[in-house]
Amino acid sequence: MTDAPATAKRAMSKAAAKAFITALAEANPDAESELVFRNPFELLVSVVLSAQATDKSVNKATKGLFEEAPDPTSMAAIGEEGIARHIRTIGLWRAKAHNVDLLCHQLLERHGGQVPSDRASLEALAGVGRKTANVVMNVAFGADTMAVDTHIFRIGNRTGLAPGKTVRQVEDGLVARIPKDMLRPAHHWLILHGRYVCKARAPECWRCPATTWCLYPDKRMVAPSTRKTATA
């Protein structure tokens, strides 16, 4: 994962981290996943498919997939080729079709077709790593987990909220600094903040509600002009 050249030189205090997260919460109190799903199984499949793909592209692909195969039994029945037919528009679709097919068989063989709620069982499924497990545990089962994607990794380092050279370091820093009662929803506040405000190439600091506590050294507090300069 990469970030802009300038990042915070130190970590926020716990008090500053709480204030930072509180500001995001007040600005976007109803934040939730932008993936479209109806149950833990559809969430699990959607998150597996979302690696190196946008939520919008995943939702477009899963609309038809979930209509044809809404559960592990029916998805295992259409098989890898049937899954692939629906997801060719997203990145790495061949590998993802293989993993989702295998994942469905594993759910049926090991868990009676139900999505497990514990980390070890989730990470033992095809295509499921720590980030995916964290998302499913957080969103489907209400666990206080922090899934660190590209956006959250960037925010953790850029702002000083939780600096780290690895995804796990950032995750551990966030879990340590964010108050426990805010940790679960903070996953959504941070992802959406990184997606729409604290962007990779050009953070829109002028409309960020948490600049008071952000330690990013190159804040851009004035929006770039949209007017074209008149020429003689």
C-alpha positions in Angstrom: 0.0 0.0 0.0 1.2 3.5 -0.8 0.4 6.9 0.4 1.2 10.5 -0.4 4.8 11.5 0.3 3.9 13.7 3.3 2.5 11.9 6.4 2.2 12.7 10.0 5.5 12.6 11.9 4.0 11.3 15.1 0.9 9.5 16.4 -2.2 11.3 17.8 -2.9 11.0 21.5 -5.8 8.9 22.6 -7.7 12.0 23.4 -7.1 13.5 20.0 -8.0 10.2 18.3 -11.3 10.2 20.2 -12.0 13.7 19.1 -11.0 12.9 15.5 -13.4 9.9 15.3 -16.2 11.8 17.1 -15.9 14.6 14.4 -16.3 12.0 11.6 -19.2 10.4 13.4 -21.0 13.7 13.8 -20.5 14.5 10.1 -21.7 11.1 8.9 -23.7 9.5 11.7 -25.5 6.9 9.5 -22.3 5.6 7.7 -22.6 2.0 6.6 -21.2 -0.4 4.1 -21.8 0.6 0.4 -21.9 -3.1 -0.6 -25.4 -4.4 -1.3 -26.2 -7.6 0.6 -29.1 -9.2 2.5 -27.4 -11.6 4.9 -24.0 -12.8 6.1 -23.5 -15.1 3.1 -24.0 -12.3 0.6 -21.8 -10.0 2.6 -19.0 -12.6 2.7 -19.2 -13.2 -1.0 -19.3 -9.5 -1.8 -16.3 -8.7 0.4 -14.3 -11.6 -1.2 -15.2 -10.1 -4.6 -14.3 -6.5 -3.6 -10.5 -7.1 -3.4 -9.0 -4.7 -6.0 -12.5 -3.7 -7.1 -14.9 -0.9 -6.3 -18.0 -1.5 -4.3 -20.0 -0.2 -7.2 -18.6 -2.7 -9.6 -19.2 -5.5 -7.1 -22.8 -4.5 -6.5 -23.4 -4.5 -10.3 -21.9 -8.0 -10.6 -23.6 -9.5 -7.5 -27.1 -8.3 -8.4 -27.6 -11.1 -11.0 -25.4 -13.6 -9.1 -27.5 -13.4 -5.9 -30.7 -13.5 -7.9 -29.6 -16.9 -9.4 -27.7 -18.2 -6.4 -28.8 -16.6 -3.1 -27.2 -19.2 -0.8 -24.2 -21.6 -0.6 -26.2 -24.6 -1.9 -27.4 -22.9 -5.1 -24.1 -21.1 -5.7 -22.2 -24.4 -5.3 -24.7 -25.9 -7.8 -23.9 -23.3 -10.6 -20.2 -23.9 -9.9 -17.2 -21.9 -10.9 -18.3 -21.2 -14.4 -21.7 -20.1 -13.3 -20.2 -17.7 -10.9 -17.7 -16.4 -13.4 -20.5 -15.7 -15.8 -21.7 -13.0 -13.5 -18.5 -11.4 -12.3 -16.4 -11.0 -15.5 -16.6 -7.2 -15.2 -14.5 -7.1 -12.0 -10.8 -7.6 -11.5 -9.3 -11.0 -10.9 -12.6 -12.6 -11.8 -11.2 -16.0 -12.6 -9.5 -16.5 -9.3 -12.4 -15.0 -7.4 -14.9 -17.3 -9.1 -12.7 -20.3 -8.1 -12.5 -19.1 -4.5 -16.2 -18.3 -4.2 -17.1 -21.8 -5.5 -14.7 -23.5 -3.1 -15.9 -21.2 -0.3 -19.5 -22.4 -0.8 -18.5 -26.0 -0.7 -16.5 -25.4 2.5 -19.5 -23.6 4.2 -21.7 -26.6 3.3 -19.2 -29.2 4.4 -17.8 -27.5 7.6 -20.6 -25.2 8.8 -23.9 -26.6 7.6 -24.2 -23.8 5.0 -23.9 -21.0 7.7 -21.3 -18.3 7.8 -19.2 -18.7 10.9 -18.7 -15.8 13.2 -15.2 -16.5 14.6 -12.0 -15.4 13.0 -10.2 -18.8 12.7 -13.1 -20.4 10.9 -13.6 -17.4 8.5 -9.9 -17.2 7.7 -9.9 -20.9 6.9 -12.3 -20.3 4.0 -11.1 -19.8 0.4 -10.3 -16.2 -0.5 -10.8 -15.0 3.1 -7.9 -13.1 4.8 -7.8 -11.0 7.9 -9.4 -7.9 6.4 -12.3 -9.9 5.0 -12.8 -11.7 8.2 -12.8 -8.4 10.1 -15.4 -6.9 7.8 -17.7 -9.9 8.2 -17.2 -10.1 12.0 -17.9 -6.3 12.3 -20.8 -5.9 9.9 -22.6 -9.2 10.1 -21.9 -10.2 13.7 -21.3 -6.9 15.6 -17.7 -7.6 16.6 -15.4 -4.7 17.6 -13.0 -5.3 14.7 -11.1 -2.9 12.4 -10.7 -3.9 8.8 -7.8 -1.9 7.3 -8.2 -1.3 3.6 -6.2 1.1 1.4 -8.3 4.1 2.6 -7.9 3.3 6.3 -4.2 2.5 5.9 -3.7 5.9 4.3 -5.7 7.8 6.9 -3.9 6.1 9.8 -0.5 7.2 8.4 -1.4 10.6 6.9 -3.3 12.0 9.9 -1.3 10.4 12.7 -4.4 8.5 13.9 -2.5 5.2 13.8 0.9 5.3 11.9 2.3 2.0 10.8 4.4 0.4 8.1 2.1 -2.6 7.7 -1.6 -3.1 7.7 -1.5 -5.0 10.9 0.4 -2.2 12.7 -2.2 0.3 11.6 -5.0 -2.0 12.7 -3.4 -2.5 16.1 -2.9 1.2 16.5 -6.5 2.0 15.7 -7.8 -0.7 18.1 -5.5 0.8 20.8 -6.5 4.5 20.2 -10.2 4.4 19.3 -12.5 4.1 22.3 -14.0 0.6 22.4 -17.6 1.8 22.2 -16.7 3.6 18.9 -14.5 0.9 17.3 -17.2 -1.0 15.4 -18.8 2.0 13.6 -15.4 3.7 13.2 -14.7 1.1 10.5 -17.3 2.8 8.3 -16.6 6.4 9.3 -12.9 5.9 8.3 -13.5 4.1 5.0 -16.0 6.6 3.7 -13.9 9.5 4.9 -10.9 8.1 2.9 -13.1 7.4 -0.1 -14.7 10.8 -0.4 -12.7 13.4 1.6 -9.2 12.3 2.6 -8.5 11.0 -0.9 -5.2 9.5 -2.0 -3.9 12.1 -4.4 -5.6 15.2 -3.3 -7.1 15.2 0.2 -9.9 17.7 0.5 -8.9 19.1 3.9 -11.1 22.2 3.4 -14.2 20.1 3.9 -12.8 17.7 6.5 -14.6 18.0 9.9 -11.5 16.7 11.8 -8.7 19.0 10.7 -8.3 20.3 14.2 -6.8 17.0 15.3 -5.2 15.9 12.1 -1.4 16.0 12.1 -1.0 15.9 8.3 1.7 18.5 7.5 0.4 19.6 4.1 -3.2 20.4 4.8 -5.0 21.9 1.8 -7.5 24.3 3.5 -8.6 26.1 0.4 -10.5 24.4 -2.4 -8.9 24.7 -5.8 -10.6 27.3 -8.0 -12.9 25.8 -10.6 -12.9 29.0 -12.7 -10.8 29.1 -15.8 -8.4 31.9 -16.0 -9.4 34.4 -18.7 -6.8 34.9 -21.4 -6.2 38.0 -23.4 
